[in-house]
Amino acid sequence: MSQLKKNKLTAISLALMIFTSVYGFGNVPLAFFQMGYGSIIWYIISALVFFIPFSLMVTEFGSAFNAEKGGIYTWMEKSVGPSFAMIGTLMWYMSWVIWFVSVGNRILVPISNMIFGTTILPSTVIVSLLAILIMFLVTFISLRGLETIKKVASVGGIAVVSLNFILIIGAFIILAKSGFQPATPLTIKSLISTPNPTLQPTSFVTFIAFLVYAIFAYAGVESVGGLVDETVEPKKNFPKGILLSAAIIGIGYSFMILCTGFFINFDKDWIPGIMDGSVNQGNITYFMMQQLGEKLAESFNLSSGAVHTWGTVFARYVGLSMFLTLIGALFTLIYSPLKQLMEGTPEKVWPGKLGKIENGVPKNAMKAQFIIVTLMILLNMGISLINKGAADKFFLVITNMSNIASSLPYVFIVFAYIKFKKNQAIEKPFTIIKNQAFAIGISWIAALMIILADFFTIIEPVINYLQAPAEIPLGSVYSDIISMIAGPVVFSVLGWWLIRNYKKQSVKI
C-alpha cells in the first residue's frame, strides 16, 4: 500500500470521526432527565425528518463532488453560486469558532470529575490559560496533517463507544437480575409524557422545545464534507462512512435512552435530587453513570463500601471518556471546517497568505484561528476579572450569536441540494432516493424543521418571560433575541463583503 493511500481515511475511520463529532453521550442522560422514555419518540421523529434525509444529502453531495476539496462550500457553489456558498459556509464556520471558545471554558470539567469525582475548578485565570494551552496543543499537533488527526479522533470515538457498551451491558445485567422489570416502568403513557416535575404540566411548548433539542443533537455530519478527497476510493467509501455513522447514531440515541430506564427509577432515583437542586443538567451524566456502577454492585450483593467504589469508578471513567471525546472532536473540528472554507474559496478571497494550503493543510488559517479563539478567551477572562456578571453576559451573547448561525446553514445546504437534484448537468454517481419529487419533498420538510427549530429558539426567551415575568428582566429578553438574530446577520454581511471584495479585485485584474 502506498504512503498516500495509507494516510487516507477508510469508511470505518471516517465513520469514527463523524461519530466523535456528532454523537454526544451526554445527550442520552439529558434526554432522559428532561422527558424520560418520552424523549425516544422525539429522537426518532428528528432522525426521520432531519438527520437521515440530511445525511443522505451529504452522501450524494460528497459522491458527486468526490474530486473536489471544498466540502460544503463547493457543494453550494456548484449548485447555486459563490455568494450564496460564501455566506452559508462562513456563517457555519463562525459558529464552530464560538464552539471552540465554549469548549475551552468547560473542557476542565470532565478532567475534574475524573480526578476528584466532582466538578472542582480553579480560578477563571487558570481555567482560561489551560484552555489556551489545550487549544495551542490541538492546533499545532493538527498542523502535522490528517494522519495525526485521524489517530486522535479515533481514540475519542473509541472512548465514547466504550461508554455506550458499558451502559448497555450494565443496563441489561441489572434488567436480567431484576426479573426483566425496567426500573422505570415502560408504558404507553411513559412514551408520550415526561416524568420530570419541573416540566409539568406538559404542553405543546414543552414538546416543541424538546424537538428543537433533539434536532440539534444530530448536527455536525456535514463537518466531514471536506474529507471526501482524503478518503480511500471516495465514490465507494465516503457514502459508506456517512451511512454507517448515520445508522449507528440514529438508532443509538433512542436505544441508549431506553437502556437508561432499565436501571434508573426516575421517581426514586432522580426526582428527589431534581426537586432539591442537587441533580441538574450540568451533573446528570456523572450522576447517572455513578448510579449504574452502584446498582451493578448491588445486583451482585457486594458490600456498601464496594457499592460506593463502583459508583466512584464509573463516574470518574465518564470524566476520562468525555475528555477524550472532546479532544477527539476538537482535533476533527479545528481542521475540517476550516479546510472546507479555505480549499473551497479562491485563495485571493483572503488577505495575505491566509488562504494558502500547504500539503493539504490550511496552516496559516489554522494559526490565525488559534489567535482569534485565544483573544476571545482572554477577553472573557479580562471581563470576568473586572465583573463576573458581565463576563457571564458576554459569554451568553457570543453563545446566542452562534445558536441560529450554527443551524441556519443547514437550510442553505438543503436549498443547494434541491438545486443540485434539479441540475441534470451534474453527474450523480450515488443516489439512494431515485424519485426526484420525493427527494425534493423530504428536503423541504427537513428545511422546515430547521426553520421551525430556529424560530422557536428565537422566541423561547419571550415564552420564558411570559411564564415567569417577575423572575426574568425584560432587558435580558431583548438582549437574547437581538444577539441570536445578530449572529447570522453579522456573519452573512462579512461573507458577502469578502466575496464582493474578491469579485471587485478580479474585475480590476
Secondary structure, 3 states (H helix, E strand, C coil): CCHHHHCCECHHHHHHHHHHHHCCCCHHHHHHHHHCCHHHHHHHHHHHHHHHHHHHHHHHHHHHCCCCCCHHHHHHHHHCCHHHHHHHHHHHHHHHHHHHHHHHHHCHHHHHHHHHCCCCCCCHHHHHHHHHHHHHHHHHHHCCCHHHHHHHHHHHHHHHHHHHHHHHHHHHHHHHHCCCCCCCCCCHHHHCCCCCHHHCCCCHHHHHHHHHHHHHHCCCHHHHHHHHHHECCHHHHHHHHHHHHHHHHHHHHHHHHHHHHHHCCHHHHHHHHHHHCCCCCCCHHHHHHHHHHHHHHHHCCCCHHHHHHHHHHHHHHHHHHHHHHHHHHHHHHHHHHHHHHHHHCCHHHCCCCCCCCECCECHHHHHHHHHHHHHHHHHHHHHHHHCHHHHHHHHHHHHHHHHHHHHHHHHHHHHHHHHHHHCCCCCCCCCCCCCHHHHHHHHHHHHHHHHHHHHHHHHHHHHHHHHCCCCCCHHHHHHHHHHHHHHHHHHHHHHHHHHHHHHHHHHHC
